Amino acid sequence: MRYIIYKEFTFEAAHRLLRNYSGKCSNNHGHSFRVKLSLEGQELDGKDMLIDFKEMKALKLWIDDTLDHVTMLWEKDPLAKYLIETGNKVYLTSKNPTSEHLAEIILQKACQLFENPRIKVHSIEINETCTTGVKIYL
């Protein structure tokens, strides 16, 4: 058998897209992001769990410390300098801070937090609105 378990988290953040982009999203705007972490494995532990759901909160702690109530900007966005100088919390990205790139970043962090011989990260899903999102797998 293969078990896939998941836990969802939310956070608030703003972003804008500038790199090779010229649509409405080039304006700074915010979202209530939803993150769905899925872990998988074939072997349960001594408690008959893949992992205790409360252990999955380690990703939520990182999200809260790193991404919650920040402005996510491409590292070459001129707005970044002003926001940093005025004491705003900014998270700089090497690509446009799209849902796709955000999913890559969170997937990488989840792999650091949860990879072990018995469990692996199955996927990360990011929703920036109730009707749009991205899901990535390893």
N, C-alpha and C positions, 0 to 999 in steps of 0.2 A: 504494500500500500504506500501511497504517497500522500502526505498531509500538507496542506497549504493553509496557513493561518494568517490573519491580517488584523491590523489596528489602524484606525484613522485618527488624524490630528488636524488641527486648523491653526492658521496664523494670518495676521493682517500685514500687508506690505504694499508699497508703491513701486512702480517701475515705469520705464519708458524705453522704447526701441528706437535707436538712432542708426545703428550700423546697417547700411544698405537698405534702409526702410524709410518710407515716406507716407505712411498712412496715419489714421487717427491715433494710433498707439505711440506715435512719436511725442505726444503730450504726456507729461507726468500724470499718472492716474493710479488708483489703488484697487486692490481686490481682497476678498476674504478667501484665501487659498485653502484648499483641502488636500491633505497628503494621505495616501493609503499605502502603507508598508505591508508587503506580503512576504512571509518566510516559508520555506519548504524543507521537508525532510521525510525520511522513511522510518525513522526510529524514534520512539517516544522515550522520555526519561523515566526515572523511578517513580515520578508522580503521575505517570501516564499522560504527559504533556510533551508537545514538541518544544515549547518554551513557555514559561509563565508570561501571560499578557503584560503584567506589570513590568517585566524586563524590557519590553519593547518601548517603554516610555523613555529610554535613554535617547532615542532619536528625537522625541518631542522636546527633551531638555536642550539638545543641541539646536533644534529649530528655534526654540524660544530665545536662546542666548544669541543666535547668529542672524536669524531672518525675521523674527517677529517685530513689527513696527519699524522696519527699516525702509529706505529707498534703495532698490536694487538697480544698479546702473552698469552699463558697459564701461570698462576701465578707461576708455578714451572720451567719455561723455564730459563735456565742459561743465555741466551742472554739478558734477561730483565735487570739484574743488570748492565751489561756493558752499554746498551743503556741509561738507566736512569743516570748513573754516567757521561756519556759524553754529557748530555743535550738534548737527543732525547725525543720526546713525545711518551709515551708508554701507552697503555690501557691494563691492565691485566684482564684476564678472569678466572673463576673458572673451565672451561672446555676448550677443544681445541677451538680456535677461528674460528670455522667452520661457514659457512653461516647459518646453523641451529641454532647454539648457538647465533650468532649475531642477528638473527631474534627474538629469545627469549628475548634478552636484549632490543632490540628496541621496541618490543611489550609491555614489562613491562613499559618502559618509556612512550610510547604512551597512555597506560591505565591511567597513572598518570596525563598526560596532558589533555586528552579529555573525560574521563568518566564523565557522568552526567546523570540525570534521563531520558533525551530525546535522548541522543546519546551514542552509545557504539562503541568501536573499533571492527571492523569486521575481519580484517586480516592485516598482514604485509607480504610483499613479498620482498625478497632480491635476486638480481642477482649479481653474482661476475664476470660473463662474459656474453656475449650476448647469450650464449646457455645453461647456467647453473644457477640454482637458487632454492629457497625454498619458500614456502608460508605456513604460519601457521595461524590458527584460534583460537579464544578462545573457 
